[in-house]
Amino acid sequence: MTEKRLIDLEMKMAHQDLLLEELNQVVYQQQKTIDKLETTLTSLVKRFQEVLTSGDEIRGPNEKPPHY
């Protein structure tokens, strides 16, 4: 193997290592976002279930409460 070819292979390997690290960071950030969304969704489902079981009616944002 010639020295130029060896240098080219080393450069490609270094570039791939850099890309792999960048992809790992993207996957890590995506997983953090997914975890946060799952937590939010769980909280919303729990709250929705509480509203349904409490008998309170869900009103629209512009609807006046019944005592007006």
C-alpha positions as CSV (number, residue, x, y, z in Angstrom):
1,M,0.0,0.0,0.0
2,T,1.4,3.4,-0.9
3,E,1.8,6.1,1.6
4,K,-0.7,8.4,-0.3
5,R,-3.3,5.7,-0.2
6,L,-2.7,5.1,3.5
7,I,-3.1,8.8,4.2
8,D,-6.3,8.9,2.2
9,L,-7.7,6.0,4.2
10,E,-6.7,7.7,7.5
11,M,-8.4,10.9,6.4
12,K,-11.6,9.0,5.5
13,M,-11.6,7.2,8.8
14,A,-11.1,10.5,10.7
15,H,-14.0,12.0,8.8
16,Q,-16.2,9.1,9.5
17,D,-15.4,9.3,13.2
18,L,-16.4,12.9,13.2
19,L,-19.7,12.1,11.4
20,L,-20.4,9.3,13.8
21,E,-19.9,11.6,16.7
22,E,-22.2,14.2,15.1
23,L,-24.9,11.5,14.5
24,N,-24.6,10.3,18.1
25,Q,-25.3,13.9,19.3
26,V,-28.3,14.2,17.0
27,V,-29.7,10.9,18.3
28,Y,-29.0,11.9,21.9
29,Q,-30.9,15.2,21.4
30,Q,-33.8,13.5,19.7
31,Q,-34.1,11.0,22.6
32,K,-34.1,13.9,25.1
33,T,-36.9,15.5,23.1
34,I,-38.8,12.2,22.9
35,D,-38.5,11.7,26.6
36,K,-39.8,15.2,27.3
37,L,-42.7,14.7,24.9
38,E,-43.6,11.4,26.5
39,T,-43.6,13.0,30.0
40,T,-45.8,15.9,28.7
41,L,-48.2,13.5,27.0
42,T,-48.4,11.3,30.2
43,S,-49.2,14.4,32.2
44,L,-51.8,15.6,29.7
45,V,-53.5,12.1,29.6
46,K,-53.6,12.0,33.4
47,R,-55.1,15.5,33.6
48,F,-57.6,14.7,30.9
49,Q,-58.7,11.6,32.8
50,E,-59.0,13.6,36.0
51,V,-61.3,16.1,34.2
52,L,-63.4,13.3,32.8
53,T,-63.8,11.6,36.1
54,S,-64.5,14.8,38.0
55,G,-67.6,15.5,36.0
56,D,-66.4,19.0,35.0
57,E,-67.4,20.0,31.6
58,I,-64.7,21.1,29.2
59,R,-65.5,24.5,27.8
60,G,-64.0,26.3,24.8
61,P,-61.7,29.2,25.4
62,N,-64.4,31.8,24.5
63,E,-67.3,30.1,26.4
64,K,-68.5,31.8,29.5
65,P,-68.9,29.7,32.7
66,P,-72.5,28.7,33.5
67,H,-72.8,31.2,36.4
68,Y,-72.7,34.3,34.1
